[in-house]
Amino acid sequence: MATQLKRTELIFKEDVDYSALMRKVMKMGKDKFISDLMDSGLRGRGGAGFPTGLKWKIVKEDPNPVKYIVCNADEGEPGTFKDKEILDKASEKVIWGMTLAAYITGAKEGYIYIRAEYKYLKTKLQIAIDRMEANIKTLGINFKLGLVWGAGAYICGEETALLQSMEGRRGEPTNKPPYPVNMGYLGKPTVVNNVETFVNAMIIAEIGSEEYQKLGTKASQGSKLFSVSGDCSKEGVFELEMGMSVQQFVDEFGDGDTKAVQVGGASGFCVPRKEFKNTIIGFEGVPTGGSMKVFNSSRSMYNILENYLIFFEEESCGQCTPCRVGTQQLLHGIRAVKRKEKPKAYLDELLRLAYTMKYASKCGLGRSVGNAFRSIIENFREEIVY
């Protein structure tokens, strides 16, 4: 019998007194809450997985008097729509999570960088911001929050490209170091976290680090939202504990004929049926920002891979050669093999190119193109060459 997935109901929990939670944290003290945040094991929910407590600690300890809090709500990864759900149904929890980060770090100003397609949420978000700003005056916290609208560039989901866009520049990644925690928005120390990460910080403030550690696994603590789409028995946004196997996921959401699951969107890994039981969805296995795309036997893996590469070729900012040229050559290459203009063995050369891109590209876009490419070529080669 399949093991049932562990569901949680923390992110969309209603009837939360956010002012009371802030008083609780203020009474606890900044250092104690930072310690709790680090003990909780919370890692960034955008996919990169950097420890949230450490990020806040670095910004808190920076002596610069000007600091910023930025919420990454760009959500450009194909197959991901969970941040939209949070902003729609739990906008106050996001905003108070940013307020919590501002109090802990000493920031006086913050911004939600949100994709333009979500403009229908503008009124709801502004009402929540106004309510928060009115309430924190009674707490003696000085924090102003604004909205910045993106223009639909996938690359602006990368934190340094996002900050460049906020400053009115072309959205392109910058070299690291310096990191945003040291030199971020307008050259000042900046916390950049995903929508869901700020929500989880508020959950930890409410239930404490010990209770939070009981969720998920040792390497992937807590719960998260999964955006489920494709050939599935049920689709939508679901809150589950981290650390499940792909097989458990398929037993719950598959249509009975699942042959592959794309974990983490186009930039993630395509897990074949033979690896379902052995693959963990989490930091100890295959991490994900939330996108879970399910494919059954009716789907052509060649068409899926070609679709991903068209997307990446279009969205590459073109700044570095490995990504700019690599995305083009991978796409031209699989098409040439499909048309029999290149031998089947040419796929091995393309795999070497994908590995080169992983290590030579400037940012996460170029480095992650090879994830889907390699996993599809290595596991579904027969669908690419015929």
N, C-alpha and C positions, 0 to 999 in steps of 0.2 A: 504494500500500500504506500502511495506517495506521501511524503511528509508535507503537512499543510504549512503554507507560508504564514509567517508571523506578522499580523497586521497591527498598526498603531494608529492612534487618533490624537496626535499631539499638535500637528501643524495647523490644522483647521479648527482646533478647539476654541470654542466661543466663551463668552462670559469671563474674560481675563481682565483683572484690574491692573492695568499697566503702571499707573501711578504708584500703586502699592508695591509692585515688583521693583520699581526704581528705588523706592524708600528702603526696601529690603536690601538691595545691592549697596546703597549709600551707607546703610548701617553696618553692613558687612565690611566695607572698605574696598578700595580699588585693587590693592595687592591681593587680597583674599579672593576676590572674584576672578582675577587673572589666573590665580593658582587653580581655582575650581574649573575654569575654562580649559586650562591645559590638562588637568586631571581627567576631564570628561572624554578626552580623545577626539573632540570635534575637529574635523578637517574640512577644508573648503568644499562646498557642495556643487561648485561649478564644474568639477571634473579633475582639477589639478591636485587637490587634496592637501594643500599646505596647512599645517596646524594653525587653527584660528587664534588660539590663545597666544602663541608665539608672535604672530603678526601684530596683534594688539599690544603686546608687551613691548615690542621694539618701538612702535610709534609712541606709546606712553612714555617711555624712558628717553625719547629724543628731547633735547633741551630747547629745540626751536619752538617759539611761542605760537606759531601759526601752523595748524594741522588741518587735515580734511578727512572726511568720511565719504566714500563713494560706493554706491550700490550698483553692481553690474546687472542690469536688467535687459541687456541687449538680446539674449536668448536667440541666437542665430543658428544654432546647431540643428540640422535637419532631423525631424522626428522629436524635437523637444518642445513641449508646451506647458510644462509644469509651473514655470515662473509666472506665466500669464494667469494660471489658476490661483496662485498665491496672491498676486497683486489684486486679483478680482475679489477673492473671498477672505483674505487675511491681510489686507493692506496695512491695517494698524499695527499688526505684529511686526511687519517689515520695518515700518517707520520707527517704532519704539526700539527695535533691535539696533537701528542706526543711532538712535538717541543714546542707547546704552553704550555703544562703542564710543560715541562722542564724550560721554561722561568719563569713561574709563581712560581714554587717551588724552583728554583735554582739548579736543577739537571743538571749534565754535561754528563750523560751517560744513554742510554736507550736500550731496547731490545724488539723485537717482538718475542714472544714465539708462534711458528706456527706449526701446525700438519704436519707430514711428507708427508701426502697424497697431500698436497698443494705445493709440491716442484716445480711443473711446473710454479709456480708464482715467483720463486726465481729471475730470471733475471729482470722481471718487477719491483719487489720490490726494488732490488738493484739500478736500474736506478733512481727510485723515491727518494731513500735515498741519492744517490750521488748528485742529483739535489738540494735537500733540503739543504744538508751540504754546497754546494757551495753558495747558496743564502743567508744563514743566516750569513755567514762571513761578508757580507756587512751591516748586522744589528747589528753586534757586539755580536752575541749570540754564545756561545761555547757549542755545543751539538753533541755528537757522537752516532750513532744508529747502532745496529747490529741485526742479525737474529739468533735465537736459534730454532733448530728443535726438536719437541717432537717425542716420539716413539709410539704414539697411545694409551696411557693409559687414560681412561675416568677420572680417579681420578685426573689427572693433570689439569683438568679444574678448580679444587678448588685452590684458589690462593696460599695457603701455600704449597700445594703439588707441584704446578707449580714452586715455588721458590726453593724448595728442588731439583727438577729435574734440574733446571738451574745451581745449585751449584754442580751437579754431583752426588747427592745422589739419593737413591730410592725415587720415587715420592709418598710421604705419607704426609697427613695433619699433621700439628703441633698444639699444644694447643694454644688457644687464651684466654686471652692475653699471650704474646704480639701480637699486630696486625702488619701487614706489614707496615702500615703508621709510626709505631714507630721502628720496627725492622724487616725489610724485607730482600731483597736480600743482601747477605753477611753481614747481621746484621745491615744494614743501613736503614733509612727511605725510603720507596718505595711506589710510586703510582702504583697500579695494576688496570687497567681498561680494559674493553672489547673493541674490535675493534669499534663497533658502538658507544660506549660512547665517544671515542676520536673524531669521526666524528661529533657528536652532539655538542661537545664543540666548534668546528670550526664553526658550523652553528650559534651558539649563538654569537660568535665573529662577525659574518657577519650581522645577522639581529637584534641582541640585545635581551635582556631578555624579554622586553615587548611584542615583536612580537612572541617570542617563547611561552610565556604563553598563547597566544590565541589558541594554538594547544592543542588538547586533553581535559582533564578534570582537575579539581582542584587538584585531588589526583594523576593523571597520566598525567603530562604535556608533550607536545611534540608529535612527531610522532616516529614510529619505523618500522623496516622491519619485515615482517612475511614470514616464509618459509612454503608454503602451499603444502601438499602432501596427497595422499590417494585417496579415492573415491570422487573426486571433479570434478567440471565442468571446472576448470582451475587450473593449478598448476604452482609453480614457486615462485619468490620473489616479494613481493608487499609492497610498502611504504604507511602506513595508519596512521591516527591519533589514538592515544590511547584512551581507554575508550568506545569502541563499545561493544555492547552485542554479545553474542555468536550467537543469532538469526540473527542479522545483518550480521555477518560473514557467517553464513550458507546460508542465502538468496543470498549472493554474490558468494560463492565458493562451496556450496553443489551441489549434483547431483540430488536433489529432493527426496532422500530417506535416508537422513542423520539421523542416530540414536545416534551417539556419536561423540564428538570432543575431542581429547587429546590435551589439552592446555599446552604447556611447555615441550613437549617431554616425554620420559619415566619417568622422575622425576616430571612431572607435574600432573594435575588433569584431569580425564576423565569426561566430562560433558555430561549427558544424555539429550535426547530430551526434557523431561519434564522441564528441567532447563535452556533451551536455552535463553528464554526471560529474566530471572531473573539474569543471570550471566554476569558480566562485565569483559571484558578482560583488566585488568589493576591492579594497586596496591590496588584499593578499592574492587576488586573482586578476579579474578584468574590471578596472574602475569605470564608472560612468557618471556623467553629469545628469543622467536621468532618461535619456532616449533609449527605448527598447523597441526595435523594429523586428517583427516576426515574419518569416518567409516560409511558405510551404512548397511542395514539389512542383507546383505549377509555375513557379518563378524561375526565370533565367538569371543565373548568377552573373553571366556576361553582361546582360542588360543593367543589372544592379550596379556592377562595377563601372560600367561606362557612364552611367548616370552620376555616380559619385565623382568621377574624374572630370566630367564636364563642369560640375559644380565647383570643384577645386580650381580648375583652370580659370574659370570666371572670377572666382573670389580671391585668388592670389593677388596680393598688393603689388607684386612685381619688383619689390625692393631688392631681393637677393636672388642670385642666379640659380641655386639648387631648386628652389621652389618655383620660380617663374618658368624656367626651362623644363624642369623635371615634370611638373604637372602636364605640360604639353606633350612631352615625349612618352610618358606613360600612356596617355590617351591615344596618341598616334600609334604607339606600339601595339596595344591590344587590338586596335582596329586592323592593323596590318597583318597580325597573326590570324585574325578572324577571316580576313579576305584571302589568306594563304599567300600573301606577298612576302611574309617572313616565315621561317620555319618554326615549329613548335618550341625548339630549344631557345628561341629568342626571348621567351618568357623568363628564362634564367638571367639574361642580361638585364631585363627590366626589373627583376627582383633585386639585383645588385644596385641598380639605380635607386630603387626605393630605399634600400639600406643607406646609401650615400646621402639621400635627402634627409633621413632621420638624424644623421650626425652633423650635416653641413648647413642645414637651413637655419635662418636667423631666429625664427619663432616657432610656436607650437603648430601653426598651420602646416608649414612645410614638413615639420618633423612627424606630424600625425597622418599625412596623406598615405604613407606606407602601411599604416595599421590595417585598414580595410583592404588595400591592394595585396599585401602579403598574405593575409588570412584567407582571402578569396582565391588567389592564385594557388596557394599551397594546398587548399582543401577542396577546391572545385575546378582544378585545372582542365578536366575533361569537358567542362561547359564553356571554357574559354577558347579551346582550340578546334572545336567542331561546331 
